[in-house]
Protein backbone atom coordinates (compact mmCIF):
# COMPACT_ATOMS: atom_id res chain seq x y z
CA UNK A 1 0.00 0.00 0.00
CA UNK A 2 1.48 3.33 -1.07
CA UNK A 3 1.05 6.26 1.26
CA UNK A 4 0.57 9.84 0.15
CA UNK A 5 3.78 11.88 0.57
CA UNK A 6 3.69 14.31 3.47
CA UNK A 7 4.50 17.38 1.34
CA UNK A 8 1.65 16.61 -1.05
CA UNK A 9 -0.93 16.03 1.70
CA UNK A 10 0.17 18.97 3.85
CA UNK A 11 0.37 21.31 0.86
CA UNK A 12 -3.13 20.40 -0.29
CA UNK A 13 -4.49 20.77 3.25
CA UNK A 14 -2.85 24.18 3.71
CA UNK A 15 -4.24 25.43 0.41
CA UNK A 16 -7.72 24.19 1.34
CA UNK A 17 -7.58 25.82 4.78
CA UNK A 18 -6.14 29.00 3.27
CA UNK A 19 -8.94 29.30 0.72
CA UNK A 20 -11.51 28.79 3.48
CA UNK A 21 -9.80 31.51 5.53
CA UNK A 22 -9.76 33.90 2.58
CA UNK A 23 -13.45 33.29 1.90
CA UNK A 24 -14.44 33.76 5.53
CA UNK A 25 -12.29 36.88 5.81
CA UNK A 26 -13.94 38.42 2.75
CA UNK A 27 -17.37 37.56 4.16
CA UNK A 28 -16.52 39.15 7.51
CA UNK A 29 -15.30 42.31 5.79
CA UNK A 30 -18.19 42.63 3.34
CA UNK A 31 -21.17 41.43 5.36
CA UNK A 32 -20.24 40.93 9.00
CA UNK A 33 -21.74 43.22 11.61
CA UNK A 34 -24.11 45.16 9.36
CA UNK A 35 -27.28 46.05 11.21
CA UNK A 36 -26.16 44.37 14.44
CA UNK A 37 -26.05 45.95 17.87
CA UNK A 38 -23.28 45.45 20.37
CA UNK A 39 -19.54 45.32 20.30
CA UNK A 40 -16.53 44.93 22.53
CA UNK A 41 -16.12 47.95 24.77
CA UNK A 42 -15.67 51.07 22.62
CA UNK A 43 -15.33 49.02 19.38
CA UNK A 44 -18.64 48.71 17.49
CA UNK A 45 -19.79 45.36 16.09
CA UNK A 46 -18.85 46.35 12.54
CA UNK A 47 -15.33 47.18 13.70
CA UNK A 48 -14.99 43.81 15.41
CA UNK A 49 -15.90 42.07 12.15
CA UNK A 50 -13.49 44.26 10.20
CA UNK A 51 -10.62 43.32 12.52
CA UNK A 52 -11.55 39.63 12.35
CA UNK A 53 -11.86 39.80 8.56
CA UNK A 54 -8.42 41.34 8.16
CA UNK A 55 -6.91 38.70 10.46
CA UNK A 56 -8.58 35.91 8.49
CA UNK A 57 -7.38 37.36 5.18
CA UNK A 58 -3.80 37.51 6.46
CA UNK A 59 -3.92 34.00 7.91
CA UNK A 60 -5.62 32.57 4.84
CA UNK A 61 -3.14 34.23 2.52
CA UNK A 62 -0.15 32.93 4.48
CA UNK A 63 -1.62 29.42 4.59
CA UNK A 64 -2.34 29.44 0.85
CA UNK A 65 1.19 30.64 0.04
CA UNK A 66 2.81 28.03 2.29
CA UNK A 67 0.66 25.28 0.77
CA UNK A 68 1.54 26.41 -2.74
CA UNK A 69 5.25 26.40 -1.84
CA UNK A 70 4.98 22.86 -0.47
CA UNK A 71 3.21 21.64 -3.60
CA UNK A 72 5.68 23.46 -5.84
CA UNK A 73 8.57 21.84 -4.00
CA UNK A 74 6.94 18.42 -4.28
CA UNK A 75 6.17 18.63 -7.99
CA UNK A 76 9.45 20.29 -8.98
CA UNK A 77 11.49 17.38 -7.84
C-alpha positions in Angstrom: 0.0 0.0 0.0 1.5 3.3 -1.1 1.1 6.3 1.3 0.6 9.8 0.1 3.8 11.9 0.6 3.7 14.3 3.5 4.5 17.4 1.3 1.6 16.6 -1.0 -0.9 16.0 1.7 0.2 19.0 3.8 0.4 21.3 0.9 -3.1 20.4 -0.3 -4.5 20.8 3.2 -2.8 24.2 3.7 -4.2 25.4 0.4 -7.7 24.2 1.3 -7.6 25.8 4.8 -6.1 29.0 3.3 -8.9 29.3 0.7 -11.5 28.8 3.5 -9.8 31.5 5.5 -9.8 33.9 2.6 -13.4 33.3 1.9 -14.4 33.8 5.5 -12.3 36.9 5.8 -13.9 38.4 2.8 -17.4 37.6 4.2 -16.5 39.1 7.5 -15.3 42.3 5.8 -18.2 42.6 3.3 -21.2 41.4 5.4 -20.2 40.9 9.0 -21.7 43.2 11.6 -24.1 45.2 9.4 -27.3 46.1 11.2 -26.2 44.4 14.4 -26.1 46.0 17.9 -23.3 45.4 20.4 -19.5 45.3 20.3 -16.5 44.9 22.5 -16.1 48.0 24.8 -15.7 51.1 22.6 -15.3 49.0 19.4 -18.6 48.7 17.5 -19.8 45.4 16.1 -18.8 46.4 12.5 -15.3 47.2 13.7 -15.0 43.8 15.4 -15.9 42.1 12.2 -13.5 44.3 10.2 -10.6 43.3 12.5 -11.6 39.6 12.3 -11.9 39.8 8.6 -8.4 41.3 8.2 -6.9 38.7 10.5 -8.6 35.9 8.5 -7.4 37.4 5.2 -3.8 37.5 6.5 -3.9 34.0 7.9 -5.6 32.6 4.8 -3.1 34.2 2.5 -0.2 32.9 4.5 -1.6 29.4 4.6 -2.3 29.4 0.8 1.2 30.6 0.0 2.8 28.0 2.3 0.7 25.3 0.8 1.5 26.4 -2.7 5.2 26.4 -1.8 5.0 22.9 -0.5 3.2 21.6 -3.6 5.7 23.5 -5.8 8.6 21.8 -4.0 6.9 18.4 -4.3 6.2 18.6 -8.0 9.5 20.3 -9.0 11.5 17.4 -7.8 
